[in-house]
C-alpha cells in the first residue's frame, strides 16, 4: 500500500479524497482534475455546477453519449427483469436475441454470410481482434499508429504502442522500427510507423 499523502492535501474535498485514498497509478484525471456529478448525451455536469462537452467519450466506447433515453429505458427494463449482467461467452437468451436481430437487420439485407465475434471484456481484446482481422483481410502486415498511445498489453495489441517496442521508445527521427508479433499468433514481421502531428 502506498504511503498516504492526504495529510498534506490543501485542495477541494474531492481532491483530498482521491489524493489520500486512490493509488498514484492514474492517468486521465491528472490532465482533467475535476469531479463529474452527472452526464447526459455529450455533456458532463461537474460538481462545481459547470457543464462541458465530453470529448473523451469513454475513449470512443460511448458513441451514443451518456444515458441515451432509449438505451437507458432498455437497460432499466433488462435489469428489472433480472437479465444476466455478465456471462463470459456462455449462451444466453439476450445474446441469442442480439445475434438474431443483427442477422435479420444488418447481415440479411446485405446478403452477408459473416459470423459474429464477441471479444473479451477488455479493450485490448478488441484491439487485438481488429489488428488480426485487418491483417487477414488485407494480407498486409504493416500497421500505422500514433506514438505513445495505449492499445493494451497483450503481445499483438501492444505493438502499435510507442513504448512497446521491446522497452525502447520510438526514435525522434520518425524512422520506422521493425517489430515482430511472435507467440504463435501467425503474424509475419511488420513495421510500426511513427506518426507525429
C-alpha positions in Angstrom: 0.0 0.0 0.0 1.3 3.4 -0.9 2.1 6.0 1.8 -0.9 8.4 2.1 -0.2 12.0 1.4 -3.7 13.1 2.4 -2.4 15.0 5.5 -0.7 17.4 3.1 -3.8 17.9 0.9 -5.0 21.5 0.7 -7.4 21.2 -2.3 -11.1 20.8 -2.5 -12.7 18.0 -0.5 -12.9 15.6 -3.5 -9.3 16.3 -4.4 -8.2 15.3 -0.9 -10.2 12.1 -1.0 -8.5 11.0 -4.3 -5.1 12.1 -3.1 -5.4 10.3 0.2 -7.1 7.1 -0.8 -6.5 6.5 -4.6 -3.4 4.9 -6.0 -0.9 7.1 -7.8 -1.5 4.9 -10.9 -3.8 7.3 -12.5 -4.0 8.8 -16.0 -6.8 11.0 -17.3 -7.7 12.6 -14.0 -4.3 14.1 -13.8 -5.0 16.0 -17.0 -8.6 16.8 -16.1 -8.6 17.5 -12.4 -12.3 17.9 -11.9 -15.1 15.8 -10.5 -18.1 14.8 -12.6 -21.6 14.8 -10.9 -23.7 13.6 -13.8 -23.7 13.1 -17.6 -26.3 13.3 -20.4 -25.7 12.8 -24.1 -22.4 14.6 -24.8 -22.5 16.9 -21.7 -20.8 16.4 -18.3 -22.0 18.3 -15.3 -19.2 18.9 -12.8 -19.5 19.2 -9.0 -18.8 22.9 -9.5 -22.0 23.2 -11.5 -20.2 23.9 -14.7 -21.0 21.8 -17.8 -18.6 20.8 -20.5 -18.6 18.6 -23.6 -17.2 15.1 -23.1 -14.7 14.8 -26.0 -13.2 11.7 -24.4 -16.5 9.7 -24.6 -15.0 6.8 -22.7 -12.2 6.6 -25.3 -14.8 6.0 -28.0 -16.9 3.5 -26.2 -19.8 6.0 -25.7 -20.7 6.6 -29.3 -24.3 7.2 -28.3 -23.3 9.5 -25.4 -24.2 9.2 -21.8 -27.6 7.9 -20.7 -29.3 7.9 -24.1 -33.0 7.9 -23.2 -33.9 4.8 -25.4 -30.8 2.8 -24.2 -31.4 3.8 -20.6 -35.0 2.6 -20.7 -34.0 -0.7 -22.4 -31.2 -1.2 -19.8 -33.6 -0.5 -16.8 -36.1 -2.9 -18.3 -33.4 -5.6 -18.7 -32.1 -5.2 -15.2 -35.6 -5.1 -13.6 -36.3 -8.4 -15.4 -33.1 -9.9 -13.7 -31.3 -10.1 -17.1 -27.8 -11.6 -16.7 -25.1 -8.9 -16.3 -22.1 -11.0 -17.3 -21.8 -14.4 -18.9 -18.4 -14.6 -20.5 -19.1 -16.4 -23.8 -21.9 -18.6 -22.4 -25.2 -18.8 -24.3 -27.9 -16.5 -23.0 -31.4 -15.5 -24.2 -30.2 -11.9 -24.6 -27.2 -12.9 -26.6 -29.3 -15.1 -28.9 -31.8 -12.2 -29.3 -29.0 -9.8 -30.3 -27.4 -12.3 -32.8 -30.8 -13.0 -34.4 -31.7 -9.2 -34.6 -28.2 -8.4 -36.0 -28.5 -11.1 -38.7 -32.0 -10.0 -39.6 -31.4 -6.2 -39.8 -27.8 -6.0 -40.8 -26.4 -9.2 -42.4 -29.5 -10.5 -44.1 -30.5 -7.4 -46.2 -26.9 -7.1 -47.4 -26.6 -10.8 -48.1 -23.5 -11.1 -45.9 -22.6 -14.6 -44.8 -20.5 -13.3 -41.9 -20.2 -14.8 -38.4 -20.1 -12.6 -35.3 -17.1 -12.5 -33.0 -17.7 -11.4 -29.4 -14.4 -10.1 -28.0 -13.5 -10.4 -24.3 -14.4 -7.8 -21.7 -11.3 -5.6 -22.2 -10.3 -3.0 -24.8 -7.1 -4.9 -25.6 -9.1 -7.9 -26.8 -11.0 -5.7 -29.2 -7.8 -4.0 -30.4 -6.1 -7.4 -30.9 -9.1 -8.8 -32.8 -9.2 -5.7 -35.0 -5.5 -5.9 -35.9 -5.7 -9.6 -36.7 -8.8 -9.1 -38.8 -7.3 -6.1 -40.7 -4.1 -8.1 -41.4 -6.1 -11.1 -42.6 -8.5 -9.1 -44.7 -5.7 -7.0 -46.4 -2.9 -9.6 -46.5 -0.7 -6.8 -45.2 1.5 -6.9 -42.1 2.3 -3.2 -41.7 0.3 -1.0 -39.3 0.5 2.7 -38.7 -0.1 4.0 -35.2 0.4 7.3 -33.3 3.2 7.1 -30.8 2.7 6.9 -27.0 -0.9 5.8 -27.4 -2.1 2.9 -25.3 -3.8 0.0 -27.1 -3.4 -2.8 -24.5 -0.9 -5.1 -23.0 -1.3 -8.4 -25.0 1.5 -9.1 -27.4 -0.4 -8.0 -30.5 -2.2 -5.0 -29.1 1.0 -3.7 -27.6 2.7 -3.5 -31.0 1.3 -0.1 -32.1 2.2 1.5 -28.7 5.1 3.9 -29.0 6.5 2.4 -25.8 6.0 -1.2 -26.6 9.0 -1.7 -28.9 10.9 -4.0 -26.7 11.2 -1.5 -24.0 12.5 1.2 -26.4 10.9 4.5 -27.2 10.4 5.4 -30.8 13.2 7.5 -32.2 12.6 11.2 -32.7 13.7 10.9 -36.3 10.5 9.3 -37.3 12.3 6.3 -38.8 10.4 3.0 -38.9 11.4 0.3 -36.5 10.6 -3.3 -37.1 8.6 -5.3 -34.6 7.8 -9.0 -34.5 4.5 -10.3 -33.3 5.5 -13.8 -32.2 4.0 -16.1 -29.7 2.2 -18.3 -32.2 -0.1 -15.5 -33.4 0.6 -16.3 -37.1 1.7 -12.8 -37.9 4.6 -12.0 -40.2 7.2 -9.5 -39.2 5.8 -6.0 -39.7 6.8 -2.4 -39.2 5.2 0.2 -36.9 5.5 3.7 -38.3 5.7 6.9 -36.3 3.0 9.5 -36.9 3.6 12.9 -35.4 1.1 15.7 -35.8 
